[in-house]
Amino acid sequence: MTNVETHRAAHAAFNRRDYQEAVKNFRDDLQYTDHPRNITTKGPLEFIDWLKGWTEAFSDAEVAEVRYIDGGDYSVALFQGRGTNDGAMGPLQATGRRMDLPYCEIFRYDAQGRATEGEMFYDSMTMMVQLGIMQPPPTS
């Protein structure tokens, strides 16, 4: 299995809510950083908790329209993260509004094809505007 195939399989498992399958090719010492929220998970179990946090806030969350880039020891996924905010997101109550936001996710792999680290980037301000939590910034 190539690194891109591993990345693709993890997304497919997330979309099915098969969290154990999603982390099947993760090393026990994996570190994963959600940059906008300044959260770093350590190990597959913390990563699963992080995934569950997303699906508790967006029960229909999905990774969609993915483009994968093979970078040798790295894979990059550019995708749309979509879902309806029907659960609390940390201290924020559910808004019932939809989110449709571009994400960039990067994984690094060891020689055996196991993910050793990952990171995610997205525009959290646009997310808050889409969810009605904040007003859009002025255009002029």
C-alpha positions in Angstrom: 0.0 0.0 0.0 1.4 3.4 -0.9 1.3 6.3 1.5 -1.4 8.0 -0.5 -3.5 4.8 -0.4 -3.0 4.7 3.4 -4.2 8.3 3.6 -7.2 7.6 1.4 -8.1 4.5 3.4 -8.0 6.5 6.7 -10.4 9.1 5.2 -12.7 6.4 3.9 -12.7 4.8 7.4 -13.5 8.2 9.0 -16.4 8.7 6.7 -17.7 5.2 7.8 -17.0 6.1 11.5 -14.6 3.1 11.7 -12.0 4.9 13.9 -9.9 1.8 14.6 -9.5 1.2 10.9 -8.7 4.9 10.4 -5.6 4.6 12.7 -4.6 1.0 11.6 -1.4 2.3 10.0 -0.5 4.8 12.6 2.5 4.3 14.9 2.0 4.3 18.6 4.1 7.5 18.9 2.2 9.4 16.2 1.8 13.1 16.9 -0.9 15.0 15.1 -1.5 18.8 15.2 -4.7 20.6 14.5 -3.0 24.0 13.9 -6.1 26.3 14.0 -7.2 24.9 17.4 -3.6 24.5 18.7 -4.3 20.9 19.6 -1.6 18.1 19.4 -2.7 14.5 19.9 -0.2 11.9 20.9 -0.8 8.3 19.7 -3.7 6.7 18.0 -6.1 6.8 21.0 -5.8 10.5 21.4 -6.2 10.9 17.6 -9.4 8.8 17.8 -10.8 11.1 20.6 -10.0 14.1 18.4 -11.9 12.5 15.4 -14.8 11.7 17.7 -14.9 15.4 18.8 -15.5 16.4 15.2 -18.3 13.8 14.7 -19.9 14.8 18.0 -20.0 18.4 16.8 -20.9 17.4 13.2 -22.7 14.0 13.2 -22.7 13.9 9.3 -19.1 15.1 9.0 -17.4 13.9 5.8 -14.2 14.3 4.0 -15.2 15.0 0.4 -13.7 16.1 -3.0 -10.2 14.9 -1.9 -7.1 15.5 -4.0 -4.1 13.5 -2.8 -0.5 14.4 -3.5 2.3 11.8 -3.2 5.3 13.4 -1.6 7.5 10.3 -1.0 7.6 10.0 2.8 4.7 12.5 2.9 1.1 12.5 1.6 -1.0 15.7 1.3 -4.8 15.7 1.1 -6.7 18.8 0.0 -10.4 18.3 0.7 -13.7 19.8 1.6 -14.7 19.2 5.2 -18.5 19.2 5.4 -21.1 18.7 8.0 -24.0 20.1 10.0 -23.2 21.5 13.5 -25.7 19.5 15.5 -23.6 19.0 18.6 -21.5 21.1 20.9 -18.0 22.0 19.8 -16.0 22.5 23.0 -17.8 25.4 24.8 -19.8 26.4 21.7 -23.3 25.1 21.4 -24.7 23.6 18.2 -25.9 26.1 15.7 -27.7 23.7 13.3 -25.8 25.4 10.4 -23.7 23.7 7.7 -20.0 23.9 7.3 -18.3 23.4 3.9 -14.6 24.3 4.3 -11.3 23.6 2.5 -8.8 21.6 4.6 -5.2 20.7 4.1 -3.9 17.6 5.9 -0.3 16.2 5.7 1.0 12.9 7.0 4.6 11.7 7.3 5.4 8.0 7.1 8.2 5.7 8.2 9.9 3.1 5.9 7.1 0.6 6.8 4.4 2.9 5.6 3.1 3.8 9.1 2.1 7.4 9.8 4.6 9.0 12.3 3.2 12.5 12.3 0.4 14.6 10.9 -1.0 18.1 10.8 -4.0 19.9 9.6 -4.7 23.4 8.4 -8.0 25.2 7.8 -9.6 28.6 8.2 -11.3 28.6 11.6 -12.6 32.1 11.1 -14.5 31.1 8.0 -15.8 28.1 9.9 -17.1 30.4 12.7 -18.8 32.7 10.1 -20.4 29.7 8.3 -21.7 28.5 11.7 -23.1 31.9 12.5 -20.9 32.2 15.6 -19.2 35.4 14.3 -19.9 38.0 11.7 -17.8 38.1 8.5 -15.1 40.7 8.5 -15.8 44.0 6.7 -15.1 44.0 3.0 -13.7 47.5 2.9 
